[in-house]
Amino acid sequence: MTSGVLGERDPGLQPERTRLAWRRTTLASTVVAVLAGKAGLGGGASAGVLAAGAVCCAGWVGVLAVAQRRIRGLAGVGEPERLAVRWAVGVVVCVLLTVGGGVGVVLG
């Protein structure tokens, strides 16, 4: 049985788990960008490698921006704001840019 009033939200640890998931996403994106940069610097810097590195870094910055915005939104009191579809699509695009740029650096 629940002791709360029907309709009240008991968030439990969900906001904390979501914040941690955003931090893990940011960390993974950072690792991809750093490893791509290391691979690019080790193999020589052609124009294609530099372009792929720029794409990778742009994606990484986008992931950081969306993640920080979401983490700040979850830190508030009460029910957290839902992630808008445009931000969700934006983070997917940024992750794909980061990974694609990283692959381009490694293969280029």
N, C-alpha and C positions, 0 to 999 in steps of 0.2 A: 504494500500500500504506500501511496505517496502522501507526504504530509503537506505539500504545497498546494496552493490554489491552482485550479485548472487554468491553463493558459500561461502561467508563469514559466519562464525558461530557467532551467538549472543547467548552466553551461558545463559544469564539472571541469574537466581538464581539457576539453576540446579546443578552446582558444590557445592554450599552451602547446598542445600537440600541433596545431596548425602553424604557430610561430616557429616551432622547431622544424617543421617540414619546410617552411620557407627558408630557414637558415641552412638546412641541408642542401636545398636547391641552389642557393647562392654559393655555398662552398663547392659543390660539384661544378658549377659554372666557372668558378675561379680556378679550379684545378685544370679544367680543359683549356682555359685561356693561358695559364702559365705554362702548361706542357706544350701547347701549340707555339708559344713564344720561344720556348727553349729549343724546340725542333726547328723552328724557322731560323733562329740565330746560328744554330749548329750547322745547318746545311747550306748556308749562303742566302743572300737576300735578293732574289730576283723580283721583278715587278709583280709577277703573279703571287709570289709568297707574301709580299708586302700588302697586296690587295686583300688576300685571304686573311692575313693577320688583322687588317683594319676591320674587316667584316666580323671576325671573331671578337675583337675588342668592343665593337659597337653592340653586338649581341649581349656581351657580358655586362656592359653598362646598362642596357635595357633591363636585363634580369635583375640587376641590383636595384634599379629605380622602382620597378614594380614590387619587388620583394620588400623593400623598405617602406613603401607606401602601405602595403598590406599589413606588415608587422605593426606599424603605427596605428592602423585602423583596428587591429585586434587588441591593442593595449588599453583602449578606452573602457569605461564603465558601462555595464549593461550589455545588451545584445550586440554582437559585432555586426558591422555592415557587411552585406554580401558582396562578394567580388563581382564586379560588373563584367558582362560578357566581353566588352572591348578590352579590358585589362587582362582577362584570361587569354584571349586571342593574342594580345600583345606579348604576354610572357611566353606563349608557345612559339611565336615567331622569333622572339629573341633567343630562346633555347636552340631552335633550329639554326639560326644564324651563327650562334656560338659554336655549335657542333660542326656545322658545314664549313665555317671558316677554319676551325681547327683541323678538319680533315684536309682542307685545301692547302694548309700550311705544311702538313706532314707529307702529303702526296706531291706537292709542288716543288 
